[in-house]
Amino acid sequence: LIVFWNFYRDFKIFGFLILVFALILLGFLFKKIFERLFDGITGDNLGALIEIFEILLLIFWRVLWQRL
């Protein structure tokens, strides 16, 4: 994400879209990690995954939107 952050500083909106895309990929990565750790996705695991992803998305969205 640090690499994507440098892109954001240089290319503003293009970098912002790259960061959003990186967060989506991070969500898929979290899903794979949860599937390996807990032998599949259950309701509780899915809820935790969604909460983690929402927090990351809101933090990045709030910080990056103010910098546009």
PDB file with SEQRES, HELIX, SHEET and CRYST1 records, atoms N, CA, C and O in Angstrom:
SEQRES   1 A   68  LEU ILE VAL PHE TRP ASN PHE TYR ARG ASP PHE LYS ILE          
SEQRES   2 A   68  PHE GLY PHE LEU ILE LEU VAL PHE ALA LEU ILE LEU LEU          
SEQRES   3 A   68  GLY PHE LEU PHE LYS LYS ILE PHE GLU ARG LEU PHE ASP          
SEQRES   4 A   68  GLY ILE THR GLY ASP ASN LEU GLY ALA LEU ILE GLU ILE          
SEQRES   5 A   68  PHE GLU ILE LEU LEU LEU ILE PHE TRP ARG VAL LEU TRP          
SEQRES   6 A   68  GLN ARG LEU                                                  
HELIX    1 AA1 ILE A    2  PHE A   11  1                                  10    
HELIX    2 AA2 ILE A   13  PHE A   38  1                                  26    
HELIX    3 AA3 GLY A   43  ARG A   67  1                                  25    
CRYST1    1.000    1.000    1.000  90.00  90.00  90.00 P 1           1          
ATOM      1  N   LEU A   1       0.815  -1.199   0.000  1.00  0.00           N  
ATOM      2  CA  LEU A   1       0.000   0.000   0.000  1.00  0.00           C  
ATOM      3  C   LEU A   1       0.855   1.259   0.000  1.00  0.00           C  
ATOM      4  O   LEU A   1       0.413   2.308  -0.469  1.00  0.00           O  
ATOM      5  N   ILE A   2       2.063   1.166   0.516  1.00  0.00           N  
ATOM      6  CA  ILE A   2       2.944   2.338   0.516  1.00  0.00           C  
ATOM      7  C   ILE A   2       3.294   2.739  -0.908  1.00  0.00           C  
ATOM      8  O   ILE A   2       3.362   3.927  -1.224  1.00  0.00           O  
ATOM      9  N   VAL A   3       3.517   1.750  -1.766  1.00  0.00           N  
ATOM     10  CA  VAL A   3       3.807   2.047  -3.171  1.00  0.00           C  
ATOM     11  C   VAL A   3       2.624   2.765  -3.796  1.00  0.00           C  
ATOM     12  O   VAL A   3       2.798   3.737  -4.531  1.00  0.00           O  
ATOM     13  N   PHE A   4       1.406   2.281  -3.499  1.00  0.00           N  
ATOM     14  CA  PHE A   4       0.223   2.928  -4.044  1.00  0.00           C  
ATOM     15  C   PHE A   4       0.051   4.332  -3.469  1.00  0.00           C  
ATOM     16  O   PHE A   4      -0.454   5.223  -4.152  1.00  0.00           O  
ATOM     17  N   TRP A   5       0.467   4.534  -2.221  1.00  0.00           N  
ATOM     18  CA  TRP A   5       0.376   5.862  -1.618  1.00  0.00           C  
ATOM     19  C   TRP A   5       1.255   6.855  -2.381  1.00  0.00           C  
ATOM     20  O   TRP A   5       0.846   7.996  -2.598  1.00  0.00           O  
ATOM     21  N   ASN A   6       2.451   6.437  -2.788  1.00  0.00           N  
ATOM     22  CA  ASN A   6       3.325   7.316  -3.563  1.00  0.00           C  
ATOM     23  C   ASN A   6       2.703   7.652  -4.905  1.00  0.00           C  
ATOM     24  O   ASN A   6       2.823   8.784  -5.374  1.00  0.00           O  
ATOM     25  N   PHE A   7       2.037   6.682  -5.537  1.00  0.00           N  
ATOM     26  CA  PHE A   7       1.320   6.967  -6.774  1.00  0.00           C  
ATOM     27  C   PHE A   7       0.241   8.010  -6.532  1.00  0.00           C  
ATOM     28  O   PHE A   7       0.036   8.904  -7.353  1.00  0.00           O  
ATOM     29  N   TYR A   8      -0.442   7.895  -5.413  1.00  0.00           N  
ATOM     30  CA  TYR A   8      -1.515   8.837  -5.111  1.00  0.00           C  
ATOM     31  C   TYR A   8      -0.978  10.260  -4.986  1.00  0.00           C  
ATOM     32  O   TYR A   8      -1.568  11.199  -5.519  1.00  0.00           O  
ATOM     33  N   ARG A   9       0.124  10.415  -4.294  1.00  0.00           N  
ATOM     34  CA  ARG A   9       0.686  11.755  -4.131  1.00  0.00           C  
ATOM     35  C   ARG A   9       1.052  12.361  -5.471  1.00  0.00           C  
ATOM     36  O   ARG A   9       0.915  13.570  -5.658  1.00  0.00           O  
ATOM     37  N   ASP A  10       1.513  11.551  -6.399  1.00  0.00           N  
ATOM     38  CA  ASP A  10       1.964  12.073  -7.685  1.00  0.00           C  
ATOM     39  C   ASP A  10       0.828  12.277  -8.679  1.00  0.00           C  
ATOM     40  O   ASP A  10       0.857  13.231  -9.456  1.00  0.00           O  
ATOM     41  N   PHE A  11      -0.162  11.406  -8.667  1.00  0.00           N  
ATOM     42  CA  PHE A  11      -1.172  11.423  -9.720  1.00  0.00           C  
ATOM     43  C   PHE A  11      -2.593  11.658  -9.224  1.00  0.00           C  
ATOM     44  O   PHE A  11      -3.538  11.385  -9.963  1.00  0.00           O  
ATOM     45  N   LYS A  12      -2.778  12.138  -8.042  1.00  0.00           N  
ATOM     46  CA  LYS A  12      -4.045  12.517  -7.417  1.00  0.00           C  
ATOM     47  C   LYS A  12      -5.174  11.536  -7.702  1.00  0.00           C  
ATOM     48  O   LYS A  12      -5.251  10.497  -7.047  1.00  0.00           O  
ATOM     49  N   ILE A  13      -6.051  11.831  -8.657  1.00  0.00           N  
ATOM     50  CA  ILE A  13      -7.255  11.019  -8.848  1.00  0.00           C  
ATOM     51  C   ILE A  13      -6.898   9.622  -9.339  1.00  0.00           C  
ATOM     52  O   ILE A  13      -7.480   8.642  -8.873  1.00  0.00           O  
ATOM     53  N   PHE A  14      -5.961   9.510 -10.264  1.00  0.00           N  
ATOM     54  CA  PHE A  14      -5.553   8.196 -10.748  1.00  0.00           C  
ATOM     55  C   PHE A  14      -5.016   7.357  -9.600  1.00  0.00           C  
ATOM     56  O   PHE A  14      -5.332   6.173  -9.485  1.00  0.00           O  
ATOM     57  N   GLY A  15      -4.212   7.969  -8.763  1.00  0.00           N  
ATOM     58  CA  GLY A  15      -3.683   7.267  -7.600  1.00  0.00           C  
ATOM     59  C   GLY A  15      -4.769   6.892  -6.614  1.00  0.00           C  
ATOM     60  O   GLY A  15      -4.713   5.832  -5.990  1.00  0.00           O  
ATOM     61  N   PHE A  16      -5.757   7.761  -6.472  1.00  0.00           N  
ATOM     62  CA  PHE A  16      -6.880   7.464  -5.587  1.00  0.00           C  
ATOM     63  C   PHE A  16      -7.623   6.218  -6.065  1.00  0.00           C  
ATOM     64  O   PHE A  16      -7.980   5.360  -5.258  1.00  0.00           O  
ATOM     65  N   LEU A  17      -7.852   6.118  -7.353  1.00  0.00           N  
ATOM     66  CA  LEU A  17      -8.521   4.937  -7.905  1.00  0.00           C  
ATOM     67  C   LEU A  17      -7.662   3.689  -7.737  1.00  0.00           C  
ATOM     68  O   LEU A  17      -8.187   2.603  -7.493  1.00  0.00           O  
ATOM     69  N   ILE A  18      -6.363   3.834  -7.865  1.00  0.00           N  
ATOM     70  CA  ILE A  18      -5.467   2.700  -7.643  1.00  0.00           C  
ATOM     71  C   ILE A  18      -5.556   2.232  -6.195  1.00  0.00           C  
ATOM     72  O   ILE A  18      -5.556   1.029  -5.933  1.00  0.00           O  
ATOM     73  N   LEU A  19      -5.632   3.170  -5.252  1.00  0.00           N  
ATOM     74  CA  LEU A  19      -5.743   2.792  -3.846  1.00  0.00           C  
ATOM     75  C   LEU A  19      -7.050   2.079  -3.551  1.00  0.00           C  
ATOM     76  O   LEU A  19      -7.073   1.116  -2.784  1.00  0.00           O  
ATOM     77  N   VAL A  20      -8.134   2.539  -4.150  1.00  0.00           N  
ATOM     78  CA  VAL A  20      -9.416   1.852  -3.963  1.00  0.00           C  
ATOM     79  C   VAL A  20      -9.322   0.431  -4.508  1.00  0.00           C  
ATOM     80  O   VAL A  20      -9.802  -0.511  -3.878  1.00  0.00           O  
ATOM     81  N   PHE A  21      -8.707   0.277  -5.671  1.00  0.00           N  
ATOM     82  CA  PHE A  21      -8.511  -1.047  -6.252  1.00  0.00           C  
ATOM     83  C   PHE A  21      -7.638  -1.916  -5.348  1.00  0.00           C  
ATOM     84  O   PHE A  21      -7.900  -3.108  -5.186  1.00  0.00           O  
ATOM     85  N   ALA A  22      -6.599  -1.317  -4.760  1.00  0.00           N  
ATOM     86  CA  ALA A  22      -5.727  -2.057  -3.843  1.00  0.00           C  
ATOM     87  C   ALA A  22      -6.494  -2.516  -2.608  1.00  0.00           C  
ATOM     88  O   ALA A  22      -6.248  -3.611  -2.102  1.00  0.00           O  
ATOM     89  N   LEU A  23      -7.413  -1.700  -2.120  1.00  0.00           N  
ATOM     90  CA  LEU A  23      -8.223  -2.097  -0.973  1.00  0.00           C  
ATOM     91  C   LEU A  23      -9.141  -3.261  -1.317  1.00  0.00           C  
ATOM     92  O   LEU A  23      -9.367  -4.143  -0.489  1.00  0.00           O  
ATOM     93  N   ILE A  24      -9.664  -3.266  -2.522  1.00  0.00           N  
ATOM     94  CA  ILE A  24     -10.503  -4.389  -2.949  1.00  0.00           C  
ATOM     95  C   ILE A  24      -9.668  -5.666  -3.001  1.00  0.00           C  
ATOM     96  O   ILE A  24     -10.113  -6.720  -2.548  1.00  0.00           O  
ATOM     97  N   LEU A  25      -8.463  -5.573  -3.551  1.00  0.00           N  
ATOM     98  CA  LEU A  25      -7.575  -6.737  -3.572  1.00  0.00           C  
ATOM     99  C   LEU A  25      -7.214  -7.184  -2.162  1.00  0.00           C  
ATOM    100  O   LEU A  25      -7.105  -8.381  -1.897  1.00  0.00           O  
ATOM    101  N   LEU A  26      -7.031  -6.228  -1.259  1.00  0.00           N  
ATOM    102  CA  LEU A  26      -6.747  -6.555   0.130  1.00  0.00           C  
ATOM    103  C   LEU A  26      -7.920  -7.308   0.755  1.00  0.00           C  
ATOM    104  O   LEU A  26      -7.721  -8.212   1.566  1.00  0.00           O  
ATOM    105  N   GLY A  27      -9.126  -6.939   0.381  1.00  0.00           N  
ATOM    106  CA  GLY A  27     -10.306  -7.660   0.864  1.00  0.00           C  
ATOM    107  C   GLY A  27     -10.297  -9.112   0.423  1.00  0.00           C  
ATOM    108  O   GLY A  27     -10.617 -10.003   1.210  1.00  0.00           O  
ATOM    109  N   PHE A  28      -9.931  -9.357  -0.836  1.00  0.00           N  
ATOM    110  CA  PHE A  28      -9.843 -10.734  -1.316  1.00  0.00           C  
ATOM    111  C   PHE A  28      -8.731 -11.499  -0.601  1.00  0.00           C  
ATOM    112  O   PHE A  28      -8.867 -12.690  -0.319  1.00  0.00           O  
ATOM    113  N   LEU A  29      -7.632 -10.806  -0.310  1.00  0.00           N  
ATOM    114  CA  LEU A  29      -6.537 -11.430   0.428  1.00  0.00           C  
ATOM    115  C   LEU A  29      -6.993 -11.827   1.832  1.00  0.00           C  
ATOM    116  O   LEU A  29      -6.695 -12.929   2.293  1.00  0.00           O  
ATOM    117  N   PHE A  30      -7.715 -10.932   2.514  1.00  0.00           N  
ATOM    118  CA  PHE A  30      -8.264 -11.259   3.833  1.00  0.00           C  
ATOM    119  C   PHE A  30      -9.195 -12.464   3.745  1.00  0.00           C  
ATOM    120  O   PHE A  30      -9.194 -13.317   4.632  1.00  0.00           O  
ATOM    121  N   LYS A  31      -9.982 -12.535   2.686  1.00  0.00           N  
ATOM    122  CA  LYS A  31     -10.902 -13.664   2.512  1.00  0.00           C  
ATOM    123  C   LYS A  31     -10.124 -14.972   2.414  1.00  0.00           C  
ATOM    124  O   LYS A  31     -10.491 -15.964   3.043  1.00  0.00           O  
ATOM    125  N   LYS A  32      -9.060 -14.973   1.632  1.00  0.00           N  
ATOM    126  CA  LYS A  32      -8.237 -16.180   1.502  1.00  0.00           C  
ATOM    127  C   LYS A  32      -7.599 -16.569   2.835  1.00  0.00           C  
ATOM    128  O   LYS A  32      -7.536 -17.749   3.181  1.00  0.00           O  
ATOM    129  N   ILE A  33      -7.129 -15.574   3.575  1.00  0.00           N  
ATOM    130  CA  ILE A  33      -6.517 -15.854   4.877  1.00  0.00           C  
ATOM    131  C   ILE A  33      -7.539 -16.461   5.823  1.00  0.00           C  
ATOM    132  O   ILE A  33      -7.244 -17.437   6.512  1.00  0.00           O  
ATOM    133  N   PHE A  34      -8.749 -15.888   5.862  1.00  0.00           N  
ATOM    134  CA  PHE A  34      -9.794 -16.425   6.725  1.00  0.00           C  
ATOM    135  C   PHE A  34     -10.172 -17.844   6.317  1.00  0.00           C  
ATOM    136  O   PHE A  34     -10.411 -18.692   7.177  1.00  0.00           O  
ATOM    137  N   GLU A  35     -10.228 -18.111   5.007  1.00  0.00           N  
ATOM    138  CA  GLU A  35     -10.567 -19.460   4.543  1.00  0.00           C  
ATOM    139  C   GLU A  35      -9.510 -20.466   4.987  1.00  0.00           C  
ATOM    140  O   GLU A  35      -9.847 -21.584   5.377  1.00  0.00           O  
ATOM    141  N   ARG A  36      -8.244 -20.083   4.933  1.00  0.00           N  
ATOM    142  CA  ARG A  36      -7.182 -21.007   5.352  1.00  0.00           C  
ATOM    143  C   ARG A  36      -7.169 -21.215   6.861  1.00  0.00           C  
ATOM    144  O   ARG A  36      -7.012 -22.340   7.334  1.00  0.00           O  
ATOM    145  N   LEU A  37      -7.333 -20.143   7.608  1.00  0.00           N  
ATOM    146  CA  LEU A  37      -7.261 -20.241   9.066  1.00  0.00           C  
ATOM    147  C   LEU A  37      -8.441 -20.994   9.667  1.00  0.00           C  
ATOM    148  O   LEU A  37      -8.274 -21.746  10.627  1.00  0.00           O  
ATOM    149  N   PHE A  38      -9.619 -20.799   9.113  1.00  0.00           N  
ATOM    150  CA  PHE A  38     -10.829 -21.333   9.733  1.00  0.00           C  
ATOM    151  C   PHE A  38     -11.527 -22.393   8.886  1.00  0.00           C  
ATOM    152  O   PHE A  38     -12.691 -22.709   9.134  1.00  0.00           O  
ATOM    153  N   ASP A  39     -10.839 -22.944   7.896  1.00  0.00           N  
ATOM    154  CA  ASP A  39     -11.398 -23.995   7.029  1.00  0.00           C  
ATOM    155  C   ASP A  39     -12.722 -23.578   6.401  1.00  0.00           C  
ATOM    156  O   ASP A  39     -13.721 -24.290   6.501  1.00  0.00           O  
ATOM    157  N   GLY A  40     -12.718 -22.450   5.771  1.00  0.00           N  
ATOM    158  CA  GLY A  40     -13.914 -21.978   5.079  1.00  0.00           C  
ATOM    159  C   GLY A  40     -14.464 -20.713   5.714  1.00  0.00           C  
ATOM    160  O   GLY A  40     -13.995 -20.256   6.756  1.00  0.00           O  
ATOM    161  N   ILE A  41     -15.457 -20.173   5.064  1.00  0.00           N  
ATOM    162  CA  ILE A  41     -16.090 -18.947   5.536  1.00  0.00           C  
ATOM    163  C   ILE A  41     -17.397 -19.302   6.220  1.00  0.00           C  
ATOM    164  O   ILE A  41     -18.261 -19.952   5.632  1.00  0.00           O  
ATOM    165  N   THR A  42     -17.536 -18.874   7.461  1.00  0.00           N  
ATOM    166  CA  THR A  42     -18.802 -19.014   8.175  1.00  0.00           C  
ATOM    167  C   THR A  42     -19.394 -17.621   8.343  1.00  0.00           C  
ATOM    168  O   THR A  42     -18.782 -16.629   7.948  1.00  0.00           O  
ATOM    169  N   GLY A  43     -20.559 -17.550   8.916  1.00  0.00           N  
ATOM    170  CA  GLY A  43     -21.203 -16.255   9.108  1.00  0.00           C  
ATOM    171  C   GLY A  43     -20.394 -15.317   9.984  1.00  0.00           C  
ATOM    172  O   GLY A  43     -20.280 -14.128   9.688  1.00  0.00           O  
ATOM    173  N   ASP A  44     -19.832 -15.848  11.061  1.00  0.00           N  
ATOM    174  CA  ASP A  44     -19.033 -15.010  11.963  1.00  0.00           C  
ATOM    175  C   ASP A  44     -17.757 -14.526  11.283  1.00  0.00           C  
ATOM    176  O   ASP A  44     -17.380 -13.361  11.414  1.00  0.00           O  
ATOM    177  N   ASN A  45     -17.103 -15.412  10.566  1.00  0.00           N  
ATOM    178  CA  ASN A  45     -15.873 -15.026   9.875  1.00  0.00           C  
ATOM    179  C   ASN A  45     -16.156 -13.995   8.792  1.00  0.00           C  
ATOM    180  O   ASN A  45     -15.396 -13.044   8.615  1.00  0.00           O  
ATOM    181  N   LEU A  46     -17.249 -14.190   8.075  1.00  0.00           N  
ATOM    182  CA  LEU A  46     -17.607 -13.246   7.024  1.00  0.00           C  
ATOM    183  C   LEU A  46     -17.932 -11.885   7.625  1.00  0.00           C  
ATOM    184  O   LEU A  46     -17.556 -10.854   7.069  1.00  0.00           O  
ATOM    185  N   GLY A  47     -18.626 -11.879   8.751  1.00  0.00           N  
ATOM    186  CA  GLY A  47     -18.935 -10.614   9.418  1.00  0.00           C  
ATOM    187  C   GLY A  47     -17.682  -9.891   9.873  1.00  0.00           C  
ATOM    188  O   GLY A  47     -17.577  -8.673   9.724  1.00  0.00           O  
ATOM    189  N   ALA A  48     -16.732 -10.630  10.427  1.00  0.00           N  
ATOM    190  CA  ALA A  48     -15.468 -10.022  10.858  1.00  0.00           C  
ATOM    191  C   ALA A  48     -14.691  -9.486   9.662  1.00  0.00           C  
ATOM    192  O   ALA A  48     -14.100  -8.408   9.731  1.00  0.00           O  
ATOM    193  N   LEU A  49     -14.694 -10.234   8.578  1.00  0.00           N  
ATOM    194  CA  LEU A  49     -14.001  -9.806   7.369  1.00  0.00           C  
ATOM    195  C   LEU A  49     -14.600  -8.516   6.829  1.00  0.00           C  
ATOM    196  O   LEU A  49     -13.872  -7.602   6.440  1.00  0.00           O  
ATOM    197  N   ILE A  50     -15.910  -8.443   6.806  1.00  0.00           N  
ATOM    198  CA  ILE A  50     -16.583  -7.238   6.316  1.00  0.00           C  
ATOM    199  C   ILE A  50     -16.270  -6.048   7.210  1.00  0.00           C  
ATOM    200  O   ILE A  50     -16.033  -4.947   6.712  1.00  0.00           O  
ATOM    201  N   GLU A  51     -16.267  -6.252   8.516  1.00  0.00           N  
ATOM    202  CA  GLU A  51     -15.963  -5.155   9.443  1.00  0.00           C  
ATOM    203  C   GLU A  51     -14.536  -4.649   9.249  1.00  0.00           C  
ATOM    204  O   GLU A  51     -14.313  -3.439   9.227  1.00  0.00           O  
ATOM    205  N   ILE A  52     -13.580  -5.544   9.110  1.00  0.00           N  
ATOM    206  CA  ILE A  52     -12.186  -5.138   8.886  1.00  0.00           C  
ATOM    207  C   ILE A  52     -12.072  -4.342   7.596  1.00  0.00           C  
ATOM    208  O   ILE A  52     -11.425  -3.295   7.557  1.00  0.00           O  
ATOM    209  N   PHE A  53     -12.702  -4.842   6.541  1.00  0.00           N  
ATOM    210  CA  PHE A  53     -12.626  -4.172   5.248  1.00  0.00           C  
ATOM    211  C   PHE A  53     -13.310  -2.808   5.294  1.00  0.00           C  
ATOM    212  O   PHE A  53     -12.806  -1.850   4.708  1.00  0.00           O  
ATOM    213  N   GLU A  54     -14.445  -2.706   5.977  1.00  0.00           N  
ATOM    214  CA  GLU A  54     -15.131  -1.416   6.090  1.00  0.00           C  
ATOM    215  C   GLU A  54     -14.276  -0.392   6.824  1.00  0.00           C  
ATOM    216  O   GLU A  54     -14.214   0.770   6.423  1.00  0.00           O  
ATOM    217  N   ILE A  55     -13.624  -0.816   7.885  1.00  0.00           N  
ATOM    218  CA  ILE A  55     -12.778   0.111   8.640  1.00  0.00           C  
ATOM    219  C   ILE A  55     -11.620   0.602   7.777  1.00  0.00           C  
ATOM    220  O   ILE A  55     -11.333   1.799   7.748  1.00  0.00           O  
ATOM    221  N   LEU A  56     -10.957  -0.305   7.079  1.00  0.00           N  
ATOM    222  CA  LEU A  56      -9.852   0.104   6.206  1.00  0.00           C  
ATOM    223  C   LEU A  56     -10.334   1.031   5.103  1.00  0.00           C  
ATOM    224  O   LEU A  56      -9.691   2.038   4.806  1.00  0.00           O  
ATOM    225  N   LEU A  57     -11.466   0.691   4.494  1.00  0.00           N  
ATOM    226  CA  LEU A  57     -11.997   1.513   3.413  1.00  0.00           C  
ATOM    227  C   LEU A  57     -12.359   2.902   3.914  1.00  0.00           C  
ATOM    228  O   LEU A  57     -12.048   3.893   3.254  1.00  0.00           O  
ATOM    229  N   LEU A  58     -13.008   2.993   5.065  1.00  0.00           N  
ATOM    230  CA  LEU A  58     -13.392   4.302   5.594  1.00  0.00           C  
ATOM    231  C   LEU A  58     -12.182   5.141   5.977  1.00  0.00           C  
ATOM    232  O   LEU A  58     -12.169   6.351   5.751  1.00  0.00           O  
ATOM    233  N   ILE A  59     -11.175   4.513   6.550  1.00  0.00           N  
ATOM    234  CA  ILE A  59      -9.967   5.264   6.908  1.00  0.00           C  
ATOM    235  C   ILE A  59      -9.298   5.820   5.659  1.00  0.00           C  
ATOM    236  O   ILE A  59      -8.981   7.007   5.596  1.00  0.00           O  
ATOM    237  N   PHE A  60      -9.085   4.968   4.670  1.00  0.00           N  
ATOM    238  CA  PHE A  60      -8.439   5.441   3.456  1.00  0.00           C  
ATOM    239  C   PHE A  60      -9.304   6.456   2.728  1.00  0.00           C  
ATOM    240  O   PHE A  60      -8.797   7.460   2.228  1.00  0.00           O  
ATOM    241  N   TRP A  61     -10.599   6.204   2.666  1.00  0.00           N  
ATOM    242  CA  TRP A  61     -11.501   7.114   1.960  1.00  0.00           C  
ATOM    243  C   TRP A  61     -11.470   8.489   2.624  1.00  0.00           C  
ATOM    244  O   TRP A  61     -11.362   9.504   1.936  1.00  0.00           O  
ATOM    245  N   ARG A  62     -11.561   8.532   3.929  1.00  0.00           N  
ATOM    246  CA  ARG A  62     -11.590   9.811   4.655  1.00  0.00           C  
ATOM    247  C   ARG A  62     -10.275  10.570   4.479  1.00  0.00           C  
ATOM    248  O   ARG A  62     -10.279  11.770   4.204  1.00  0.00           O  
ATOM    249  N   VAL A  63      -9.171   9.881   4.634  1.00  0.00           N  
ATOM    250  CA  VAL A  63      -7.866  10.536   4.523  1.00  0.00           C  
ATOM    251  C   VAL A  63      -7.613  10.990   3.091  1.00  0.00           C  
ATOM    252  O   VAL A  63      -7.166  12.114   2.863  1.00  0.00           O  
ATOM    253  N   LEU A  64      -7.896  10.123   2.132  1.00  0.00           N  
ATOM    254  CA  LEU A  64      -7.573  10.450   0.746  1.00  0.00           C  
ATOM    255  C   LEU A  64      -8.528  11.472   0.156  1.00  0.00           C  
ATOM    256  O   LEU A  64      -8.118  12.301  -0.656  1.00  0.00           O  
ATOM    257  N   TRP A  65      -9.783  11.429   0.546  1.00  0.00           N  
ATOM    258  CA  TRP A  65     -10.749  12.372  -0.012  1.00  0.00           C  
ATOM    259  C   TRP A  65     -10.386  13.799   0.397  1.00  0.00           C  
ATOM    260  O   TRP A  65     -10.576  14.729  -0.386  1.00  0.00           O  
ATOM    261  N   GLN A  66      -9.874  13.981   1.592  1.00  0.00           N  
ATOM    262  CA  GLN A  66      -9.489  15.312   2.054  1.00  0.00           C  
ATOM    263  C   GLN A  66      -8.285  15.842   1.288  1.00  0.00           C  
ATOM    264  O   GLN A  66      -8.077  17.054   1.229  1.00  0.00           O  
ATOM    265  N   ARG A  67      -7.505  14.973   0.713  1.00  0.00           N  
ATOM    266  CA  ARG A  67      -6.299  15.409   0.004  1.00  0.00           C  
ATOM    267  C   ARG A  67      -6.547  15.720  -1.463  1.00  0.00           C  
ATOM    268  O   ARG A  67      -5.645  16.209  -2.143  1.00  0.00           O  
ATOM    269  N   LEU A  68      -7.748  15.451  -1.971  1.00  0.00           N  
ATOM    270  CA  LEU A  68      -8.028  15.764  -3.382  1.00  0.00           C  
ATOM    271  C   LEU A  68      -8.250  17.238  -3.586  1.00  0.00           C  
ATOM    272  O   LEU A  68      -8.497  17.675  -4.710  1.00  0.00           O  
TER     273      LEU A  68                                                      
END                                                                             
